[in-house]
Amino acid sequence: MPKGASSKKKYTYIWVSAVVLLFGIFAVLEITRRIEKGTVVDNDRLAGVTGVQELTYIVNNGQKRKVPSFSFLDQDSVLVTDKDYLGKVYVVDFFFTTCPTICPIMTQNLVELQNTFPDIRDFGVVSFTINPRYDSPGVLKKYANKYGITHPNWHLLTGDRDSIYTLAREGFYVFANENADAPGGFEHSGMFALVDKQGYLRSRTDAFGNPMIYYRGTITEEQGVNNEGESQQITMLKEDIQKLLSE
């Protein structure tokens, strides 16, 4: 082999080795950073769920959807606004205390989330009643006691009916309506919305790469699958809450 070719080959080996070494250093630094943040296990576990590590934003007309301003009284007659949840990861649902169908299951699932993150001060839940004429702060307080709602950042909110309905339909795109023929006199979605610390709606993506947007709140982990063959998404929601808490 010519001397020049030998030298060129030698320098090529040295260059490749340097690149490999450099990438190895970056990999070690990244793993160290993730261990220090306590996210290495969560990220690796999430990567195997849907093949997606990062949660996506919900986008409308090119804009990331953010929770609009709101201001209502909670079960302790304390005024709570969207500003109180900045810096917190939280779950949103719409319900009413006399609901004879899906609300008890939804609340049970939210209590499960509460008990999963009991001492996490930057986690919370917001439950808006769609029957504010009946669901006064006192009624909401009794409901909270009945279901074991104890997390300081779980507020059951009541107030102006039209404002709540507008928030549901235009803020969260969640269906809510009075209907005398429906059980309990109201129709509403049984889905949960997930909000990050900056107030943006987030979710994981489906198998086609599209945002799921909402999480099923009407099937428990224990039940697993409902009569329509739909699977529970509470386990998934727990994982995604933890992911946002780690951001």
Backbone bond lengths (Angstrom), bond angles and torsions (degrees), N, CA, C in turn:
res aa  C-N    CA-C-N  psi(-1)  N-CA   C-N-CA  omega(-1)  CA-C   N-CA-C  phi
1 M - - - 1.475 - - 1.529 108.69 -
2 P 1.329 116.98 136.01 1.471 119.92 178.83 1.515 110.82 -60.09
3 K 1.334 114.30 148.27 1.468 119.60 -178.08 1.517 111.93 -59.78
4 G 1.349 117.47 -39.38 1.467 120.74 -179.18 1.502 111.82 -64.10
5 A 1.343 115.37 -40.20 1.472 119.32 -179.84 1.511 110.88 -66.16
6 S 1.343 115.96 -38.17 1.466 120.50 179.34 1.518 110.87 -63.58
7 S 1.314 116.39 -43.42 1.470 120.19 179.85 1.509 111.12 -65.40
8 K 1.350 114.86 -40.53 1.473 118.80 179.73 1.519 111.10 -62.64
9 K 1.365 115.66 -41.63 1.458 120.40 179.32 1.529 110.52 -64.45
10 K 1.345 115.64 -38.72 1.468 120.68 179.75 1.523 110.77 -62.48
11 Y 1.349 115.29 -44.82 1.462 119.39 -179.81 1.538 111.04 -66.57
12 T 1.324 116.63 -33.30 1.469 120.23 177.78 1.513 110.69 -63.35
13 Y 1.353 116.13 -44.32 1.462 120.25 177.83 1.528 110.98 -60.59
14 I 1.315 115.79 -42.52 1.465 119.86 179.85 1.525 110.59 -62.85
15 W 1.332 116.93 -42.94 1.477 121.32 -179.08 1.527 111.00 -64.29
16 V 1.332 116.86 -45.46 1.470 120.96 179.07 1.520 110.08 -61.74
17 S 1.321 116.88 -43.51 1.469 120.79 -179.87 1.517 111.10 -61.09
18 A 1.346 115.72 -39.68 1.466 120.06 179.99 1.518 111.03 -64.82
19 V 1.353 116.43 -40.62 1.468 120.40 178.93 1.525 110.77 -64.00
20 V 1.332 115.69 -45.96 1.473 119.89 179.15 1.520 110.72 -59.84
21 L 1.331 116.36 -44.12 1.461 121.09 179.16 1.520 110.95 -61.32
22 L 1.340 116.92 -41.68 1.459 121.55 -178.81 1.522 111.20 -63.36
23 F 1.339 115.61 -46.11 1.469 118.69 178.47 1.517 111.42 -64.59
24 G 1.330 115.91 -34.65 1.465 119.21 178.12 1.511 111.69 -64.04
25 I 1.338 116.50 -39.81 1.471 120.85 178.66 1.522 110.13 -63.40
26 F 1.348 116.53 -45.21 1.470 120.05 179.08 1.521 111.52 -62.13
27 A 1.336 116.59 -38.21 1.468 120.45 -179.99 1.520 110.72 -64.45
28 V 1.341 116.03 -44.01 1.467 119.91 179.04 1.519 110.68 -62.97
29 L 1.337 117.10 -43.12 1.466 120.54 178.82 1.515 111.57 -61.47
30 E 1.334 117.51 -40.38 1.467 120.90 -179.97 1.512 111.38 -66.48
31 I 1.342 116.77 -43.91 1.463 120.34 178.62 1.520 110.34 -62.44
32 T 1.338 116.60 -42.23 1.468 120.26 177.94 1.520 111.18 -60.33
33 R 1.349 115.88 -43.06 1.475 119.59 179.63 1.518 110.83 -62.04
34 R 1.330 116.96 -42.48 1.463 120.24 -178.54 1.519 111.76 -68.57
35 I 1.336 116.92 -36.84 1.473 119.81 177.25 1.523 110.03 -63.93
36 E 1.342 115.68 -43.22 1.467 119.72 -179.29 1.531 110.70 -62.82
37 K 1.337 117.41 -35.50 1.468 120.78 179.22 1.515 112.02 -82.77
38 G 1.335 116.73 -10.06 1.461 119.88 -179.97 1.512 112.84 74.19
39 T 1.342 118.63 26.76 1.457 120.87 -176.07 1.518 113.25 -112.95
40 V 1.319 118.07 -2.83 1.453 118.90 -175.16 1.523 111.39 -62.63
41 V 1.336 118.03 -42.06 1.455 120.51 -179.63 1.518 110.77 -69.44
42 D 1.345 117.12 -44.34 1.459 120.84 -179.54 1.516 111.19 -61.23
43 N 1.323 117.78 -45.08 1.453 120.57 -177.96 1.518 111.48 -64.65
44 D 1.342 116.77 -43.00 1.450 119.87 -179.36 1.522 110.83 -65.99
45 R 1.329 116.60 -37.41 1.466 120.39 179.76 1.514 110.42 -68.93
46 L 1.328 117.38 -42.60 1.458 121.04 -179.66 1.517 111.50 -65.76
47 A 1.320 117.33 -32.92 1.458 120.32 -177.59 1.521 111.08 -61.88
48 G 1.336 117.50 -26.98 1.448 120.31 -178.85 1.511 114.13 -89.10
49 V 1.328 117.25 -4.22 1.467 119.65 -176.50 1.513 111.07 -80.32
50 T 1.312 117.87 -53.43 1.456 120.82 -179.76 1.520 111.78 -131.45
51 G 1.326 116.94 5.77 1.445 119.28 -176.79 1.511 112.55 80.95
52 V 1.337 117.43 7.69 1.454 121.61 -178.43 1.518 108.80 -120.83
53 Q 1.343 117.56 126.23 1.447 120.62 179.86 1.521 111.81 -89.69
54 E 1.306 117.09 -37.68 1.452 120.49 -176.58 1.530 110.60 -99.96
55 L 1.323 116.66 142.02 1.458 120.98 174.95 1.522 109.27 -79.75
56 T 1.312 115.99 144.33 1.447 120.20 -176.27 1.523 111.21 -93.65
57 Y 1.318 116.30 162.93 1.458 122.48 173.25 1.526 108.84 -89.69
58 I 1.319 115.90 152.21 1.457 121.44 174.23 1.519 107.14 -90.74
59 V 1.325 117.03 122.10 1.458 121.31 -172.78 1.523 110.92 -116.83
60 N 1.327 116.22 133.67 1.465 123.45 173.63 1.507 109.20 -127.64
61 N 1.327 116.85 126.79 1.468 121.60 179.27 1.525 112.14 52.11
62 G 1.323 114.97 38.63 1.451 120.19 177.13 1.514 115.36 79.72
63 Q 1.334 117.22 0.92 1.465 121.54 -178.88 1.531 110.72 -113.67
64 K 1.327 115.44 136.23 1.459 119.12 175.46 1.531 109.77 -67.27
65 R 1.319 116.47 129.80 1.461 120.48 -177.52 1.525 111.02 -74.77
66 K 1.320 114.44 127.85 1.454 121.60 179.99 1.523 109.21 -120.00
67 V 1.330 116.28 148.01 1.458 120.40 178.20 1.525 109.02 -62.27
68 P 1.337 118.44 126.07 1.471 119.88 178.75 1.524 111.31 -72.15
69 S 1.310 115.69 168.24 1.469 119.93 179.56 1.523 110.26 -64.25
70 F 1.336 115.84 141.81 1.467 120.70 172.76 1.517 109.03 -147.03
71 S 1.313 115.51 158.29 1.467 121.56 -179.26 1.521 108.60 -155.06
72 F 1.355 116.61 109.77 1.456 121.46 -177.14 1.534 109.99 -142.87
73 L 1.324 115.40 165.94 1.467 121.05 176.35 1.522 110.21 -87.41
74 D 1.343 116.17 142.74 1.457 119.32 177.98 1.520 111.33 -99.16
75 Q 1.311 116.73 -170.51 1.465 122.82 -175.95 1.529 112.98 -65.89
76 D 1.318 117.18 -14.09 1.465 121.28 176.55 1.523 111.90 -105.85
77 S 1.342 116.12 14.48 1.468 122.77 -179.19 1.525 112.22 62.95
78 V 1.335 116.28 27.54 1.455 122.76 177.38 1.529 108.49 -98.76
79 L 1.333 116.46 135.57 1.451 120.47 178.24 1.529 109.83 -73.37
80 V 1.324 115.40 124.54 1.467 121.78 -179.14 1.522 108.78 -121.93
81 T 1.326 116.57 134.88 1.464 121.13 179.97 1.529 110.07 -125.18
82 D 1.322 115.28 171.96 1.463 120.35 176.84 1.526 111.11 -61.51
83 K 1.326 116.91 -28.24 1.465 120.21 -179.49 1.527 111.84 -64.22
84 D 1.341 116.51 -29.03 1.463 120.35 179.70 1.522 112.23 -66.46
85 Y 1.337 116.66 -17.18 1.462 120.27 -177.78 1.520 113.89 -102.94
86 L 1.316 117.40 -1.80 1.458 118.74 174.86 1.526 109.35 -64.21
87 G 1.306 116.45 134.15 1.461 120.91 -175.54 1.508 112.97 90.07
88 K 1.342 117.03 1.37 1.462 121.81 179.49 1.529 110.13 -122.38
89 V 1.317 115.42 147.81 1.460 122.17 168.91 1.516 106.56 -91.98
90 Y 1.339 117.30 128.20 1.464 117.16 -177.14 1.521 113.24 -145.31
91 V 1.326 113.56 159.66 1.462 123.04 -179.77 1.515 108.41 -109.55
92 V 1.328 116.79 140.02 1.466 122.45 -178.22 1.524 109.89 -118.72
93 D 1.345 115.64 136.79 1.460 119.60 170.82 1.517 109.91 -142.07
94 F 1.333 115.74 163.66 1.463 123.04 176.14 1.523 107.11 -121.69
95 F 1.335 116.38 132.29 1.462 121.68 -171.29 1.514 109.23 -153.21
96 F 1.346 117.16 -178.59 1.463 121.49 165.89 1.519 108.11 -151.60
97 T 1.310 116.49 148.41 1.469 121.25 -167.58 1.521 114.26 -68.20
98 T 1.338 117.72 -24.63 1.467 120.18 -179.09 1.522 112.12 -97.34
99 C 1.310 117.46 11.84 1.466 122.47 179.96 1.530 109.99 -61.25
100 P 1.336 118.15 123.77 1.460 120.43 -177.19 1.528 113.60 -94.05
101 T 1.311 118.19 2.25 1.465 119.37 -172.92 1.537 112.13 -119.56
102 I 1.341 117.99 -90.28 1.467 120.16 -169.15 1.521 115.17 -87.58
103 C 1.325 118.11 -21.99 1.476 119.82 -174.37 1.527 114.00 -60.46
104 P 1.343 118.86 -43.48 1.469 117.46 178.70 1.532 112.79 -58.30
105 I 1.338 117.02 -37.20 1.464 119.93 178.73 1.529 110.04 -69.63
106 M 1.329 116.10 -41.65 1.463 120.02 178.46 1.517 110.59 -60.30
107 T 1.324 116.32 -45.18 1.466 119.77 179.70 1.518 111.33 -64.99
108 Q 1.319 116.63 -38.74 1.466 120.68 176.63 1.534 110.36 -59.35
109 N 1.312 116.25 -41.80 1.462 119.97 179.43 1.526 111.64 -67.99
110 L 1.324 116.86 -36.76 1.462 120.20 177.81 1.526 110.87 -69.06
111 V 1.319 117.17 -35.16 1.466 120.40 174.84 1.529 109.67 -63.69
112 E 1.329 116.36 -37.42 1.465 120.26 176.22 1.527 110.39 -61.36
113 L 1.326 117.27 -41.06 1.464 120.39 176.15 1.527 110.44 -65.02
114 Q 1.335 115.96 -43.53 1.467 120.97 177.89 1.529 110.26 -55.65
115 N 1.305 116.71 -44.64 1.459 121.07 -176.73 1.526 112.11 -75.04
116 T 1.332 116.78 -18.71 1.460 120.71 176.63 1.525 110.94 -78.39
117 F 1.339 115.57 -30.78 1.473 120.92 -179.46 1.544 109.83 -124.65
118 P 1.329 117.05 57.66 1.471 119.85 -170.76 1.520 115.07 -68.86
119 D 1.312 117.22 -32.91 1.468 120.74 -174.94 1.526 111.94 -111.81
120 I 1.316 116.92 17.07 1.454 121.47 -179.07 1.523 108.77 -91.62
121 R 1.329 116.35 107.84 1.463 120.52 -175.08 1.520 113.13 -75.68
122 D 1.334 117.19 -17.12 1.459 118.32 176.97 1.535 111.54 -101.61
123 F 1.341 115.69 26.78 1.466 122.42 170.57 1.517 108.72 -120.02
124 G 1.333 116.90 147.51 1.454 119.76 178.49 1.521 112.82 -160.39
125 V 1.323 115.16 175.91 1.470 123.45 177.19 1.520 107.71 -136.80
126 V 1.332 117.01 141.91 1.459 121.70 172.98 1.525 108.01 -125.60
127 S 1.324 116.52 120.50 1.462 122.21 179.16 1.525 108.93 -116.33
128 F 1.329 115.97 114.56 1.463 121.64 -179.91 1.526 109.64 -96.98
129 T 1.328 116.90 126.25 1.454 118.91 175.84 1.523 110.47 -79.24
130 I 1.336 116.47 140.26 1.462 120.68 176.42 1.527 110.68 -99.72
131 N 1.338 115.96 8.28 1.463 121.52 175.24 1.527 109.47 -128.10
132 P 1.332 117.07 61.61 1.475 120.07 -174.15 1.528 113.49 -67.07
133 R 1.318 118.58 -19.74 1.468 119.89 178.22 1.525 110.44 -62.29
134 Y 1.319 115.98 -36.03 1.470 120.33 179.56 1.527 111.71 -97.19
135 D 1.308 116.38 -39.82 1.467 121.26 -174.12 1.528 111.41 -81.45
136 S 1.305 114.85 77.88 1.464 121.85 175.03 1.525 109.11 -76.12
137 P 1.333 118.38 169.41 1.466 119.37 175.77 1.529 112.59 -53.96
138 G 1.329 116.92 -38.79 1.462 119.84 179.42 1.515 112.61 -64.29
139 V 1.326 116.66 -41.35 1.464 121.08 177.91 1.526 110.16 -65.95
140 L 1.316 116.14 -41.52 1.461 120.28 178.74 1.528 111.28 -64.25
141 K 1.319 116.62 -35.56 1.463 120.90 178.83 1.529 110.65 -63.74
142 K 1.329 116.12 -43.07 1.470 120.15 177.82 1.525 110.36 -63.23
143 Y 1.322 116.14 -39.82 1.463 120.88 179.42 1.531 109.59 -64.04
144 A 1.321 116.49 -42.23 1.462 121.05 179.08 1.522 110.97 -61.65
145 N 1.303 116.44 -43.02 1.468 120.27 179.15 1.524 111.21 -66.49
146 K 1.314 116.46 -37.95 1.468 121.43 -179.20 1.523 111.34 -61.84
147 Y 1.326 117.01 -40.32 1.466 120.72 -174.28 1.532 113.51 -98.53
148 G 1.312 117.07 1.98 1.460 119.22 177.92 1.513 113.72 74.39
149 I 1.326 115.43 37.46 1.466 120.35 177.50 1.527 108.02 -82.03
150 T 1.325 116.18 111.67 1.468 120.29 -172.91 1.530 113.17 -127.61
151 H 1.324 118.47 -14.89 1.458 120.11 -176.11 1.530 109.54 -64.40
152 P 1.339 117.85 130.18 1.469 120.67 -177.36 1.529 113.68 -62.69
153 N 1.328 117.50 -18.63 1.466 120.40 179.95 1.524 112.79 -103.49
154 W 1.329 116.23 17.88 1.469 119.81 174.34 1.521 107.50 -105.44
155 H 1.329 115.01 106.96 1.452 121.25 -178.40 1.526 110.36 -111.86
156 L 1.329 115.68 127.41 1.459 122.68 173.16 1.518 106.22 -95.93
157 L 1.329 117.23 117.21 1.456 120.76 -167.78 1.520 113.37 -110.89
158 T 1.329 114.37 143.07 1.458 121.97 178.34 1.524 108.83 -139.28
159 G 1.335 114.83 158.58 1.463 118.77 -179.59 1.513 110.88 169.59
160 D 1.318 115.73 -145.24 1.459 121.02 -177.99 1.532 110.50 -63.50
161 R 1.329 115.67 126.31 1.467 120.76 -175.56 1.527 112.10 -59.71
162 D 1.314 117.81 -48.32 1.461 120.57 -176.89 1.524 111.54 -63.66
163 S 1.324 116.38 -36.26 1.465 119.80 179.19 1.529 110.94 -65.73
164 I 1.318 116.47 -39.34 1.463 120.63 179.00 1.524 110.57 -67.21
165 Y 1.324 116.75 -42.71 1.458 119.88 -179.33 1.535 111.14 -67.20
166 T 1.320 116.24 -37.83 1.460 119.69 176.82 1.523 110.59 -64.96
167 L 1.325 116.45 -40.98 1.459 120.98 177.94 1.526 110.61 -61.11
168 A 1.327 116.39 -42.88 1.466 120.52 -179.63 1.527 111.03 -63.49
169 R 1.326 115.78 -49.23 1.464 119.88 -171.92 1.521 113.15 -79.38
170 E 1.333 117.07 -42.57 1.461 120.26 -174.39 1.518 113.20 -98.07
171 G 1.334 116.51 -25.64 1.458 119.72 -179.79 1.518 112.58 -87.33
172 F 1.345 115.68 -44.73 1.461 120.30 -176.94 1.522 113.31 -112.29
173 Y 1.330 117.00 -6.75 1.473 121.92 -177.28 1.532 110.25 57.13
174 V 1.329 115.19 38.92 1.463 122.27 179.64 1.528 108.42 -106.34
175 F 1.319 116.77 134.75 1.453 120.90 -178.22 1.521 110.94 -74.95
176 A 1.336 116.27 132.45 1.469 122.61 174.72 1.522 107.66 -153.23
177 N 1.340 116.18 131.72 1.457 118.93 -175.02 1.526 110.63 -161.86
178 E 1.311 115.62 145.83 1.458 119.91 170.96 1.513 108.86 -77.77
179 N 1.321 116.33 137.25 1.463 121.69 179.01 1.518 108.18 -152.75
180 A 1.311 115.73 109.99 1.465 120.60 -176.71 1.517 112.19 -60.94
181 D 1.315 117.43 -24.00 1.470 120.73 -178.03 1.532 112.69 -88.55
182 A 1.335 117.43 -9.24 1.463 120.46 -179.78 1.528 110.24 -85.28
183 P 1.329 118.07 151.68 1.462 120.33 177.22 1.525 111.26 -56.56
184 G 1.315 116.52 123.12 1.457 120.69 -179.06 1.509 114.18 83.57
185 G 1.356 117.16 -6.70 1.460 121.24 176.23 1.518 115.50 89.43
186 F 1.347 117.08 5.28 1.464 120.62 -179.12 1.525 110.33 -140.41
187 E 1.338 114.54 149.58 1.459 121.65 171.64 1.520 108.13 -117.50
188 H 1.321 116.47 141.27 1.468 118.97 177.78 1.511 110.24 -162.76
189 S 1.322 114.69 164.01 1.455 121.18 179.33 1.520 111.08 -74.60
190 G 1.318 115.72 147.55 1.456 120.74 175.84 1.518 111.95 -101.98
191 M 1.324 116.09 25.69 1.465 120.90 -176.54 1.524 111.33 -99.21
192 F 1.335 114.85 154.61 1.460 122.66 175.28 1.527 109.31 -107.83
193 A 1.322 116.51 141.71 1.464 121.85 172.90 1.527 108.40 -106.71
194 L 1.324 115.97 146.15 1.468 122.10 -178.84 1.528 109.07 -114.60
195 V 1.330 115.57 129.96 1.460 121.59 -175.44 1.528 109.33 -122.11
196 D 1.338 116.01 137.31 1.464 119.15 -179.33 1.527 111.89 -88.71
197 K 1.320 117.03 -176.87 1.462 121.95 -172.99 1.528 113.50 -67.43
198 Q 1.328 115.98 -19.83 1.471 120.02 178.68 1.526 112.29 -96.15
199 G 1.327 116.40 2.11 1.464 120.25 177.88 1.515 114.68 90.16
200 Y 1.347 117.96 12.72 1.460 121.20 179.22 1.529 111.13 -93.45
201 L 1.327 116.00 142.66 1.452 121.19 174.96 1.518 109.11 -74.21
202 R 1.331 116.09 132.08 1.463 121.24 -176.63 1.525 109.76 -133.66
203 S 1.322 115.73 157.97 1.465 121.35 172.50 1.517 108.76 -163.65
204 R 1.314 116.24 168.45 1.450 119.73 170.33 1.531 108.61 -83.12
205 T 1.308 116.82 173.41 1.453 120.49 179.79 1.524 110.61 -102.83
206 D 1.343 115.35 158.64 1.453 119.82 178.35 1.527 110.46 -85.80
207 A 1.329 116.28 -171.23 1.464 120.79 -176.09 1.520 112.46 -65.20
208 F 1.336 117.04 -17.29 1.462 121.02 -178.70 1.531 112.10 -100.57
209 G 1.333 116.12 4.37 1.454 120.14 178.55 1.511 114.40 85.56
210 N 1.329 117.75 10.08 1.465 121.75 179.40 1.528 110.68 -95.43
211 P 1.328 118.68 145.25 1.477 120.18 177.61 1.519 111.27 -60.11
212 M 1.317 116.72 135.57 1.469 120.47 173.74 1.524 110.62 -68.01
213 I 1.305 116.88 -32.51 1.473 127.16 -179.88 1.523 111.87 74.70
214 Y 1.354 117.91 -57.48 1.464 121.63 -177.16 1.531 110.84 -123.02
215 Y 1.339 114.57 165.54 1.457 122.39 177.90 1.528 108.45 -120.97
216 R 1.326 116.79 136.44 1.468 120.22 -179.93 1.524 110.31 -64.13
217 G 1.338 114.58 127.46 1.452 119.14 179.98 1.511 113.99 -107.59
218 T 1.333 117.43 4.26 1.471 120.82 -171.89 1.522 113.54 -108.74
219 I 1.334 116.71 9.87 1.461 120.60 177.06 1.522 107.88 -129.08
220 T 1.301 117.50 127.93 1.459 121.14 -178.57 1.528 110.97 -84.51
221 E 1.325 115.55 160.98 1.459 120.28 175.77 1.523 110.43 -59.93
222 E 1.316 116.64 -39.87 1.465 120.67 -179.03 1.526 111.33 -64.88
223 Q 1.344 115.82 -39.92 1.463 119.85 179.35 1.520 111.35 -67.39
224 G 1.299 116.82 -42.08 1.451 121.08 176.10 1.512 114.46 82.61
225 V 1.336 116.30 -64.63 1.467 122.62 -177.52 1.517 108.31 -135.69
226 N 1.347 116.75 139.67 1.463 119.45 178.59 1.525 111.02 -90.09
227 N 1.309 116.13 -176.24 1.466 121.11 -176.07 1.524 112.75 -66.68
228 E 1.338 116.65 -20.41 1.471 120.55 179.19 1.525 111.77 -90.06
229 G 1.324 116.51 2.30 1.453 119.91 179.39 1.522 114.00 84.02
230 E 1.338 118.05 10.06 1.464 121.63 178.25 1.527 109.44 -83.89
231 S 1.321 116.18 138.61 1.464 120.97 -177.86 1.519 111.54 -90.07
232 Q 1.322 115.80 151.88 1.465 120.96 176.28 1.520 110.12 -66.14
233 Q 1.323 117.03 149.24 1.461 121.94 -179.55 1.525 112.44 -125.02
234 I 1.322 116.78 16.40 1.460 120.74 179.55 1.525 110.62 -70.92
235 T 1.325 117.09 -40.21 1.464 120.19 176.57 1.520 109.87 -60.59
236 M 1.318 116.24 -43.99 1.456 122.30 177.74 1.527 110.50 -60.47
237 L 1.336 116.33 -42.98 1.459 120.77 -179.08 1.522 111.26 -64.81
238 K 1.313 117.40 -39.64 1.468 121.31 176.31 1.526 110.45 -58.09
239 E 1.323 115.98 -45.65 1.458 120.46 -179.63 1.532 111.51 -62.62
240 D 1.337 115.71 -39.54 1.461 119.30 -176.49 1.529 111.73 -76.07
241 I 1.320 117.12 -31.55 1.470 120.42 172.85 1.531 109.28 -61.41
242 Q 1.328 115.76 -46.85 1.463 119.75 179.96 1.517 110.94 -61.59
243 K 1.314 116.04 -37.90 1.464 119.54 178.94 1.529 110.60 -61.95
244 L 1.332 117.21 -45.47 1.480 120.44 179.91 1.521 111.78 -68.81
245 L 1.321 117.04 -34.20 1.461 119.87 177.18 1.531 111.16 -63.34
246 S 1.325 116.39 -28.00 1.457 121.40 -177.59 1.519 112.72 -86.56
247 E 1.309 118.00 -7.87 1.468 120.28 -178.25 1.527 110.83 -72.69
